[in-house]
Amino acid sequence: MDKKELQKLEDEHNRKLRDLERLEMDLDDDFHKFSRETDHLLEALSYACRDCSFAEIQPYIYEIENNLDGYHQLYKNRIENVLEARHQENKNYYKQVEERKV
Protein backbone atom coordinates (compact mmCIF):
# COMPACT_ATOMS: atom_id res chain seq x y z
CA MET A 1 0.00 0.00 0.00
CA ASP A 2 1.43 3.36 -0.91
CA LYS A 3 1.36 6.40 1.33
CA LYS A 4 -1.47 8.01 -0.59
CA GLU A 5 -3.76 5.00 -0.12
CA LEU A 6 -2.83 4.73 3.52
CA GLN A 7 -3.49 8.44 4.06
CA LYS A 8 -6.87 8.18 2.36
CA LEU A 9 -7.81 5.20 4.51
CA GLU A 10 -6.63 6.96 7.66
CA ASP A 11 -8.50 10.17 6.79
CA GLU A 12 -11.73 8.24 6.26
CA HIS A 13 -11.21 6.38 9.53
CA ASN A 14 -10.59 9.61 11.43
CA ARG A 15 -13.68 11.22 9.87
CA LYS A 16 -15.84 8.31 11.01
CA LEU A 17 -14.39 8.47 14.52
CA ARG A 18 -15.05 12.23 14.69
CA ASP A 19 -18.64 11.64 13.57
CA LEU A 20 -19.11 9.03 16.27
CA GLU A 21 -17.57 11.32 18.89
CA ARG A 22 -19.89 14.13 17.80
CA LEU A 23 -22.86 11.79 18.03
CA GLU A 24 -21.83 10.71 21.52
CA MET A 25 -21.49 14.34 22.63
CA ASP A 26 -24.91 15.17 21.16
CA LEU A 27 -26.46 12.23 23.01
CA ASP A 28 -24.82 13.39 26.25
CA ASP A 29 -26.03 16.94 25.75
CA ASP A 30 -29.56 15.79 24.96
CA PHE A 31 -29.67 13.53 28.00
CA HIS A 32 -28.44 16.24 30.36
CA LYS A 33 -30.93 18.72 28.90
CA PHE A 34 -33.78 16.22 29.29
CA SER A 35 -32.71 15.46 32.86
CA ARG A 36 -32.47 19.15 33.74
CA GLU A 37 -35.88 19.90 32.23
CA THR A 38 -37.37 16.94 34.10
CA ASP A 39 -35.95 18.31 37.37
CA HIS A 40 -37.49 21.71 36.59
CA LEU A 41 -40.82 20.07 35.81
CA LEU A 42 -40.78 18.17 39.11
CA GLU A 43 -39.94 21.36 40.99
CA ALA A 44 -42.73 23.25 39.23
CA LEU A 45 -45.19 20.47 39.97
CA SER A 46 -44.19 20.39 43.62
CA TYR A 47 -44.48 24.17 43.88
CA ALA A 48 -47.83 24.29 42.08
CA CYS A 49 -49.20 21.56 44.31
CA ARG A 50 -47.66 22.71 47.57
CA ASP A 51 -51.12 22.85 49.16
CA CYS A 52 -52.01 19.35 47.96
CA SER A 53 -51.26 16.11 49.70
CA PHE A 54 -48.45 13.97 48.31
CA ALA A 55 -50.97 11.24 47.53
CA GLU A 56 -52.72 13.60 45.10
CA ILE A 57 -49.60 14.42 43.09
CA GLN A 58 -47.79 11.11 43.54
CA PRO A 59 -49.09 9.56 40.26
CA TYR A 60 -47.82 12.55 38.28
CA ILE A 61 -44.42 12.48 39.95
CA TYR A 62 -44.06 8.77 39.32
CA GLU A 63 -45.07 9.20 35.68
CA ILE A 64 -42.45 11.91 35.17
CA GLU A 65 -39.79 9.84 36.94
CA ASN A 66 -40.71 6.78 34.86
CA ASN A 67 -40.35 8.84 31.70
CA LEU A 68 -36.90 9.96 32.84
CA ASP A 69 -35.93 6.36 33.60
CA GLY A 70 -37.15 5.27 30.17
CA TYR A 71 -35.20 8.04 28.48
CA HIS A 72 -32.12 7.13 30.51
CA GLN A 73 -32.37 3.52 29.31
CA LEU A 74 -32.76 4.70 25.71
CA TYR A 75 -29.72 6.96 26.18
CA LYS A 76 -27.63 4.09 27.55
CA ASN A 77 -28.62 1.86 24.63
CA ARG A 78 -27.70 4.56 22.13
CA ILE A 79 -24.34 5.18 23.83
CA GLU A 80 -23.65 1.44 23.73
CA ASN A 81 -24.43 1.48 20.00
CA VAL A 82 -21.98 4.34 19.47
CA LEU A 83 -19.28 2.54 21.45
CA GLU A 84 -19.89 -0.64 19.47
CA ALA A 85 -19.74 1.30 16.20
CA ARG A 86 -16.44 2.87 17.30
CA HIS A 87 -15.07 -0.57 18.17
CA GLN A 88 -16.15 -1.96 14.80
CA GLU A 89 -14.68 1.01 12.94
CA ASN A 90 -11.33 0.55 14.66
CA LYS A 91 -11.41 -3.18 14.01
CA ASN A 92 -12.26 -2.69 10.33
CA TYR A 93 -9.60 -0.01 9.90
CA TYR A 94 -6.80 -2.12 11.34
CA LYS A 95 -7.98 -5.12 9.35
CA GLN A 96 -7.86 -3.09 6.14
CA VAL A 97 -4.41 -1.79 6.98
CA GLU A 98 -3.14 -5.32 7.61
CA GLU A 99 -4.75 -6.68 4.44
CA ARG A 100 -3.16 -3.97 2.33
CA LYS A 101 0.28 -4.53 3.83
CA VAL A 102 0.33 -8.04 2.40
Secondary structure, 3 states (H helix, E strand, C coil): CCHHHHHHHHHHHHHHHHHHHHHHHHHHHHHHHHHHHHHHHHHHHHHHCCCCCHHHHHHHHHHHHHHHHHHHHHHHHHHHHHHHHHHHHHHHHHHHHHHHHC
